[in-house]
Amino acid sequence: MFQIGDVVKLKSGGPSMTVTQLGLTHSRVECAWFDPEGNLKTAFIHSKALQEV
């Protein structure tokens, strides 16, 4: 589905994020993005909640 380096976002909207790590089952991926203040944020998100940008 997704590969490390892909640019994605939540299907419901929000900022563009970069896939930085794949879960063992590919169900969850770690995404990284910068918040409006320029701080790096990361989160593990289920792949079904994401779409490629």
N, C-alpha and C positions, 0 to 999 in steps of 0.2 A: 504494500500500500504506500506508505510514506518512506522516504529515505532521509538519512542525515543530510542536512543542508537545505531541504525543501522549505519553502516559505508557505505558511498556512495561517488560517485564522479560524476562530470559532464560527460555526454555522450561524450563530445568533448575532455575530458582529464582533467588534473590538479591534485591537491592534493587530498588525501583521506580526507573526512570530516565526522564528527559525527552529526547525526540528534539530535538537542537539543530541538526542539519545533515543534508542528504540527499546521498548520493554521486551522482556523475554518471550512473550506471546504475541507481540506486535499489537496488543489491545490498547496499551497506553504508550504514549510517546512523551518525552520531555521536550518542552518548548521554552525558548528564551526570547525576551523582548525588552525594550526599554520603555519605562513609564514616562509620562510627560515631563518629569524632572530630570530625566536622563539616567535613572537608576536601572541597572540590569535586574530583571526579574526572571524567575524560572518556575515552571510547574509541570507536573505530570498530568496529562489530559487524555481521556479515552479517545481513540482514533475516530470513533463514530461521531464525535462532537466537532470534528475538524473538517475543513475543506481546503484544498490547495488554492493559493492565490495566483 
